[in-house]
């Protein structure tokens, strides 16, 4: 009896400890599951890093590239938010300089649309290449998936300039295994009815065509994020 009375409290304490540990493990498992489930339901975040073509220059709210692309992706069933990191007049150097604060930690992927203003200003193509390279390497170091939107040099700069500028985008896309859209203004450049009065920036109809044409690449971007 003495032995029994001595052991019973210890056995009781042990049982309580086991129950406590089991309860804590159950709660931890439940919390982990809930957190993972909540994270799985969060939309993917894509940031469009670019110039006025991305920013929606002189377009009403909802008619620029970013809101139209987001609407098109959601219409196809993708849970996604597209953030606008376009700055009118920005060059590749400007995009590089603001890269860290333009791409928040919550970002899953980036559409890079830069270089048009480099060409318009006659920036040395080697400089544009260096800037874009640094942008790409910085984003990939953060584990971000990239869609690179290409650009062509304006004809008035001559063949010599174009021969140095135009290969930048396909060569970088190949080197860094990027999703690549060869010409951001494809189907829109030079068409009066699809551009603003300046003949350079797309109007809402022009943006709609751009979105329709780049949409398969944007979906490819989402597919690569989800791998």
URCOR-V496102 format. One record per residue. N is the residue number from 1. RES is the residue in three letters. D_LAST is the distance of its C-alpha to the last C-alpha in Angstrom with 1 decimal. Layout:
n	res	d_last
N	RES	D_LAST
N	RES	D_LAST
//
This chain:
n	res	d_last
1	UNK	65.3
2	UNK	65.1
3	UNK	62.1
4	UNK	60.5
5	UNK	60.9
6	UNK	59.6
7	UNK	56.4
8	UNK	55.5
9	UNK	54.5
10	UNK	52.1
11	UNK	50.6
12	UNK	50.2
13	UNK	48.5
14	UNK	46.1
15	UNK	45.1
16	UNK	44.5
17	UNK	42.3
18	UNK	40.2
19	UNK	39.9
20	UNK	39.0
21	UNK	36.2
22	UNK	34.9
23	UNK	34.9
24	UNK	33.1
25	UNK	30.4
26	UNK	30.0
27	UNK	29.9
28	UNK	27.3
29	UNK	25.0
30	UNK	25.6
31	UNK	24.9
32	UNK	21.6
33	UNK	20.5
34	UNK	21.9
35	UNK	20.2
36	UNK	16.7
37	UNK	17.5
38	UNK	18.8
39	UNK	15.8
40	UNK	13.5
41	UNK	16.1
42	UNK	16.2
43	UNK	15.3
44	UNK	12.9
45	UNK	15.3
46	UNK	15.6
47	UNK	18.7
48	UNK	20.8
49	UNK	22.8
50	UNK	25.7
51	UNK	29.4
52	UNK	31.6
53	UNK	29.5
54	UNK	26.7
55	UNK	29.2
56	UNK	30.9
57	UNK	34.3
58	UNK	37.2
59	UNK	35.2
60	UNK	35.7
61	UNK	33.1
62	UNK	30.4
63	UNK	31.0
64	UNK	29.2
65	UNK	25.9
66	UNK	23.9
67	UNK	25.3
68	UNK	25.3
69	UNK	21.6
70	UNK	20.7
71	UNK	23.0
72	UNK	21.7
73	UNK	18.0
74	UNK	19.4
75	UNK	21.6
76	UNK	18.8
77	UNK	17.4
78	UNK	14.8
79	UNK	15.4
80	UNK	15.7
81	UNK	18.4
82	UNK	19.3
83	UNK	21.6
84	UNK	24.5
85	UNK	25.0
86	UNK	27.3
87	UNK	30.8
88	UNK	33.5
89	UNK	35.1
90	UNK	32.4
91	UNK	32.1
92	UNK	29.4
93	UNK	31.6
94	UNK	31.6
95	UNK	27.8
96	UNK	27.6
97	UNK	30.3
98	UNK	28.7
99	UNK	25.1
100	UNK	25.1
101	UNK	26.4
102	UNK	24.8
103	UNK	21.2
104	UNK	21.2
105	UNK	19.3
106	UNK	17.5
107	UNK	15.8
108	UNK	12.1
109	UNK	12.7
110	UNK	16.0
111	UNK	17.9
112	UNK	20.6
113	UNK	23.8
114	UNK	26.7
115	UNK	29.5
116	UNK	31.7
117	UNK	34.2
118	UNK	34.3
119	UNK	35.5
120	UNK	37.9
121	UNK	39.5
122	UNK	39.6
123	UNK	37.6
124	UNK	37.4
125	UNK	34.2
126	UNK	33.9
127	UNK	33.7
128	UNK	31.0
129	UNK	29.0
130	UNK	29.4
131	UNK	28.4
132	UNK	25.2
133	UNK	24.4
134	UNK	25.0
135	UNK	22.9
136	UNK	19.8
137	UNK	20.4
138	UNK	20.9
139	UNK	17.7
140	UNK	15.6
141	UNK	17.6
142	UNK	16.4
143	UNK	12.7
144	UNK	12.4
145	UNK	10.8
146	UNK	13.9
147	UNK	15.5
148	UNK	18.9
149	UNK	21.7
150	UNK	24.6
151	UNK	28.3
152	UNK	31.5
153	UNK	34.8
154	UNK	37.7
155	UNK	40.2
156	UNK	43.0
157	UNK	41.8
158	UNK	42.6
159	UNK	41.0
160	UNK	41.1
161	UNK	39.0
162	UNK	36.5
163	UNK	36.2
164	UNK	35.0
165	UNK	32.9
166	UNK	31.0
167	UNK	29.3
168	UNK	27.7
169	UNK	24.6
170	UNK	23.7
171	UNK	24.5
172	UNK	22.3
173	UNK	19.4
174	UNK	19.8
175	UNK	20.6
176	UNK	17.6
177	UNK	15.0
178	UNK	14.8
179	UNK	14.2
180	UNK	17.9
181	UNK	20.4
182	UNK	23.8
183	UNK	26.3
184	UNK	25.7
185	UNK	29.2
186	UNK	28.8
187	UNK	31.2
188	UNK	32.8
189	UNK	34.4
190	UNK	38.2
191	UNK	38.4
192	UNK	41.0
193	UNK	40.1
194	UNK	36.5
195	UNK	37.4
196	UNK	39.4
197	UNK	43.0
198	UNK	42.0
199	UNK	40.3
200	UNK	37.3
201	UNK	35.2
202	UNK	33.7
203	UNK	35.2
204	UNK	33.3
205	UNK	33.5
206	UNK	32.3
207	UNK	29.2
208	UNK	28.5
209	UNK	28.5
210	UNK	26.2
211	UNK	23.7
212	UNK	24.0
213	UNK	23.5
214	UNK	20.5
215	UNK	18.7
216	UNK	16.8
217	UNK	15.5
218	UNK	14.7
219	UNK	12.7
220	UNK	10.9
221	UNK	10.3
222	UNK	8.9
223	UNK	6.6
224	UNK	5.3
225	UNK	5.6
226	UNK	3.8
227	UNK	0.0
//
